[in-house]
Amino acid sequence: MIARLWLDDLRPAPGPDWLVARTSAEAIAILETEDVGYISFDHDLGGDDTAMAVVDWLDERAALRPDYPIPDWGVHAANPVGGERIRAAMRAMWERRLEVTW
């Protein structure tokens, strides 16, 4: 079954069928073991932790393995600057993927 991942240090997931990660390390551990088809990102995860660690991890996997399945994604971050950083990085990752496959 393809999972949906909710990355947020405080807010509850939208429903019981979501996997929840409260830190970037938890999210990466889930991505390493589960078939995640969708991620909803919060940016600020407490302290110095941000979702950008997960985005960077995904980007590294996609660069190393052109067949790595980049999940669909959305951003629910309250931090508008951080949310835009996630959006820009994820769009860039997809654009690089498209360039490789053409």
Sine and cosine of phi, psi and omega as CSV:
sin_phi,cos_phi,sin_psi,cos_psi,sin_omega,cos_omega
0.00,0.00,0.68,-0.73,0.01,-1.00
-0.99,0.11,0.78,-0.63,-0.09,-1.00
-0.99,-0.10,0.36,-0.93,0.17,-0.99
-0.92,-0.39,0.70,-0.72,-0.07,-1.00
-0.92,-0.39,0.79,-0.62,0.05,-1.00
-0.96,-0.29,0.93,-0.37,0.00,-1.00
-0.97,-0.26,0.96,-0.27,-0.05,-1.00
-0.28,-0.96,0.74,-0.67,-0.04,-1.00
-0.98,0.20,-0.31,0.95,-0.10,-1.00
-0.81,-0.59,-0.75,0.66,-0.15,-0.99
-0.96,0.28,0.57,-0.82,0.07,-1.00
-0.96,0.29,0.42,-0.91,0.06,-1.00
-0.91,0.42,0.39,-0.92,-0.02,-1.00
-0.92,0.40,-0.27,0.96,-0.01,-1.00
-0.25,-0.97,0.17,-0.99,-0.07,-1.00
-0.95,0.30,-0.24,0.97,-0.06,-1.00
-1.00,0.00,0.13,0.99,0.03,-1.00
-1.00,-0.05,0.61,-0.79,0.24,-0.97
-0.99,0.16,0.65,-0.76,-0.07,-1.00
-0.89,-0.45,0.75,-0.67,0.13,-0.99
-0.83,-0.55,0.76,-0.65,-0.01,-1.00
-0.99,-0.14,-0.23,0.97,0.01,-1.00
-0.71,-0.71,0.27,-0.96,0.07,-1.00
-0.90,0.44,-0.61,0.80,0.02,-1.00
-0.89,0.46,-0.66,0.75,0.06,-1.00
-0.89,0.45,-0.67,0.74,0.00,-1.00
-0.89,0.46,-0.70,0.72,0.01,-1.00
-0.90,0.44,-0.65,0.76,0.04,-1.00
-0.87,0.49,-0.65,0.76,0.05,-1.00
-0.91,0.41,-0.70,0.71,0.00,-1.00
-0.88,0.47,-0.49,0.87,0.02,-1.00
-0.97,0.25,-0.35,0.94,-0.12,-0.99
-0.87,-0.49,-0.28,0.96,-0.07,-1.00
-0.89,-0.46,0.39,-0.92,0.10,-0.99
-1.00,0.01,1.00,-0.04,-0.07,-1.00
-1.00,-0.09,0.85,-0.53,-0.01,-1.00
-0.98,-0.20,-0.23,0.97,-0.02,-1.00
-0.47,-0.88,0.67,-0.74,0.09,-1.00
-0.81,-0.59,0.73,-0.68,0.17,-0.99
-0.95,-0.32,0.87,-0.49,-0.14,-0.99
-0.99,-0.16,0.76,-0.64,0.39,-0.92
-1.00,-0.08,0.42,-0.91,0.00,-1.00
-1.00,-0.04,-0.85,0.53,-0.08,-1.00
-0.99,0.11,0.87,-0.49,-0.09,-1.00
-0.92,-0.39,0.30,0.95,0.02,-1.00
0.99,-0.14,0.70,-0.72,-0.03,-1.00
0.86,0.51,-0.71,-0.71,0.02,-1.00
-1.00,-0.01,-0.01,1.00,-0.07,-1.00
-0.98,0.21,0.73,-0.68,0.09,-1.00
-0.69,-0.73,0.27,-0.96,0.05,-1.00
-0.92,0.39,-0.25,0.97,0.02,-1.00
-0.88,0.48,-0.45,0.89,0.08,-1.00
-0.89,0.45,-0.60,0.80,0.03,-1.00
-0.95,0.30,-0.69,0.72,0.03,-1.00
-0.87,0.50,-0.70,0.72,0.03,-1.00
-0.89,0.45,-0.65,0.76,0.02,-1.00
-0.88,0.47,-0.72,0.70,0.04,-1.00
-0.87,0.49,-0.68,0.74,-0.01,-1.00
-0.89,0.46,-0.65,0.76,0.05,-1.00
-0.89,0.45,-0.69,0.72,0.01,-1.00
-0.89,0.46,-0.69,0.72,-0.02,-1.00
-0.90,0.43,-0.57,0.82,0.02,-1.00
-0.95,0.32,-0.60,0.80,-0.02,-1.00
-0.97,0.23,-0.55,0.83,-0.05,-1.00
-0.77,-0.64,0.98,-0.17,0.00,-1.00
-0.85,0.52,-0.32,0.95,0.03,-1.00
-1.00,-0.07,0.04,1.00,0.00,-1.00
-0.89,0.46,0.79,-0.61,-0.06,-1.00
-0.98,0.21,0.99,-0.17,0.06,-1.00
-0.94,0.35,0.83,-0.55,-0.02,-1.00
-0.92,0.39,0.45,-0.89,0.23,-0.97
-0.90,0.43,0.30,-0.95,-0.13,-0.99
-0.41,-0.91,0.29,-0.96,0.12,-0.99
-0.53,-0.85,0.22,-0.98,-0.01,-1.00
-0.81,-0.59,0.80,-0.60,0.07,-1.00
-0.88,-0.48,0.34,0.94,-0.07,-1.00
-0.90,0.43,0.64,-0.77,0.09,-1.00
-0.99,0.16,-0.34,0.94,0.00,-1.00
-1.00,0.09,0.96,-0.28,-0.08,-1.00
-0.90,0.43,-0.59,0.81,0.01,-1.00
-0.93,0.36,-0.72,0.70,0.04,-1.00
-0.89,0.45,-0.65,0.76,0.04,-1.00
-0.88,0.48,-0.65,0.76,0.03,-1.00
-0.93,0.36,-0.55,0.83,0.08,-1.00
-0.87,0.49,-0.69,0.72,0.03,-1.00
-0.88,0.47,-0.76,0.65,-0.02,-1.00
-0.84,0.54,-0.73,0.69,-0.02,-1.00
-0.89,0.46,-0.69,0.72,-0.02,-1.00
-0.92,0.38,-0.65,0.76,0.00,-1.00
-0.93,0.36,-0.64,0.77,0.06,-1.00
-0.88,0.47,-0.68,0.73,0.01,-1.00
-0.89,0.46,-0.63,0.78,0.02,-1.00
-0.88,0.47,-0.72,0.69,0.02,-1.00
-0.90,0.43,-0.64,0.77,0.02,-1.00
-0.89,0.45,-0.66,0.75,0.06,-1.00
-0.90,0.45,-0.64,0.77,0.02,-1.00
-0.88,0.47,-0.68,0.73,0.02,-1.00
-0.90,0.43,-0.61,0.79,0.04,-1.00
-0.90,0.44,-0.61,0.79,-0.02,-1.00
-0.94,0.35,-0.61,0.80,-0.10,-1.00
-1.00,0.09,-0.18,0.98,0.00,-1.00
-0.99,0.10,0.00,0.00,0.00,0.00
